[in-house]
């Protein structure tokens, strides 16, 4: 989408925005802390596993903290840079208009709405998106963009795209740019999860901002700021500036929201037809590493892994934070022991040694385990020992490293069919209510809320 910066003289000029600055600072500090081991280029995998939002985990109250922590995690340096640029550029004017506390409420409501839409529209994005971690402040910032659109539709933006290394810049109105941006989110959302970005989360955050803004505005403050903004324009231009809001923005916004509503209704009915097997496997892994010139060391890790098995036998799983649990799971999966139709409804003893491919790399291993499978052929419980080479990975490639021994025990703690474990129907009702409220904001309240 490029970079869009509001003209200071068109909005409120220089403003005091402590919450916006604080949010930018917190996000930057968190990114630095979670990416330091990767040279500040990308976030470390373990932080994704610990803090990202995963829709498949939403039914577990122990994972509700992810609804907030995911808003402060960013995938890479480009992700954090552009998010913070937009947050500061647009957020400071919204905060100056509605006040610091109300701005923070708008920010977090929009962030939660983003996660609601991301989950409710899983049947459209693709069932695999239930296990793809979502992270970033994009949903919350989308709500700030929605508020800016309603409050300052006529302000000018300096818009720049980059053609190779050459910037192509032009001026457009906030109404045109933000409406076009929202349209892209809706269109890309229907293209599916293959894009690798939770674009329906962006759309959901935008809807959350539209729906909540009228209830967060301090109308006395709003009238004063509106008078001040018009007085500035009268002083600068001798006469009141006519709004540059596009006459097509309102009907286009309503149409796009109606398109979202159609998707929500489809998802609510399609969720019950999903035919996957979903399980939560609780792994306890003891790791034994022996160095040639030192004594052996032992560590114990425990983590629950959410898996989804499709009818064709392919497997998706939630990110795994613990290194040892991830190693054991990857080796079992490489050996086709997480799902084995041939072993359905039986207990098998597995003794193997050889080479398997993990992340496309040959890895030597030995396994001695007893595994029990359910009627679908999905691992139900098991215990055993895996001795394997461990991959050492950099930003660009992985190589086999030293050998470690893992003694593991796994058991099923939850099982559902299809998307039964994810409250898609309930969240679809919430998303539908937010869409209706956002249409009301655009169709009936926008003119009263508009400042410039």
Secondary structure, 3 states (H helix, E strand, C coil): CCEEEECCCCCCCCCCCHHHHHHHHHHHHHHHHHHHHHCCCECCHHHHHHHCECHHHCCCHHHCCHHHHHHHCCCEHHHHHHHHHHHHHHHHHHHHHHCHHHHHHHHHHHHHHHHHHHHHCHHHHCHHHHCCCECCCHHHHHHHHHHHHHHCCCCEEEEEEEECCEEEEEEEEHHHHHHHHHHHHHHHHCCCHHHCCCHHHHHHHHHHHHHHHHHHCCHHHHHHHHHHHHHHHHHHHCCCCCCCCCCCHHHHHHHHHHHHHHHHHHHHHHHHHCCCEEEEEEEEEEEEECCCCCCCEEEEEEEEEEEEECCCCCEEECCCCCHHHHHHHHHHHHCCCCECHHHCCCEEEEEEEEEEEECCEEEEEEEEEEEEECCCCEEEEEEEEEEEEEEEECCCCEEEEEEEEEEEEEEEEEEEECCCCCCHHHHHHHHHHHHHHHHHHHHHHHHHHCCC
